[in-house]
Structure formats: structure tokens, C-alpha cells
């Protein structure tokens, strides 16, 4: 049986990992850098 401390640590790690999942997926799809012209001239 796992200790309560171990369960808590694991749960915290999982929650931290899952935070911002929607934002991360959205940024992955559209890219994080703004679009800008490569050659302005």
C-alpha cells in the first residue's frame, strides 16, 4: 500500500502536469511566435 504522502505528491505532480493543457494545445497548433514578413524590402 502506498503512503499518503506518496499519493499526495503523485496527485500534485499530475495536477501540475495537466494545468494549462488547453492553452498548450492551442499554442502548439498556431505557433507561439507572431507572424511577421520575412523580407520587408
C-alpha positions as CSV (number, residue, x, y, z in Angstrom):
1,X,0.0,0.0,0.0
2,X,1.4,3.4,-0.9
3,X,1.8,6.0,1.8
4,X,-0.5,9.0,1.9
5,X,2.5,11.3,1.3
6,X,3.3,9.4,-1.8
7,X,-0.3,9.6,-3.0
8,X,-0.4,13.4,-2.4
9,X,2.9,14.0,-4.2
10,X,1.8,12.0,-7.2
11,X,-1.6,13.7,-7.3
12,X,0.1,17.1,-7.2
13,X,2.5,16.2,-9.9
14,X,-0.4,15.0,-12.1
15,X,-2.4,18.2,-11.5
16,X,0.5,20.4,-12.2
17,X,1.2,18.4,-15.4
18,X,-2.4,18.8,-16.6
19,X,-2.7,22.5,-15.9
20,X,-3.0,24.7,-18.9
21,X,-3.5,21.7,-21.3
22,X,-5.9,23.6,-23.4
23,X,-3.6,26.6,-23.7
24,X,-0.6,24.4,-24.5
25,X,-2.5,22.6,-27.3
26,X,-3.8,25.9,-28.7
27,X,-0.3,27.3,-28.8
28,X,1.1,24.2,-30.4
29,X,-1.5,24.4,-33.2
30,X,-1.0,28.1,-34.0
31,X,2.6,28.5,-33.0
32,X,4.0,30.8,-30.3
33,X,5.7,33.5,-32.4
34,X,3.7,36.2,-34.1
35,X,3.6,36.2,-37.9
36,X,5.8,38.8,-39.5
37,X,7.1,39.3,-43.0
38,X,10.5,37.7,-43.6
39,X,11.6,40.1,-46.3
40,X,10.3,43.6,-45.8
41,X,12.3,45.2,-48.8
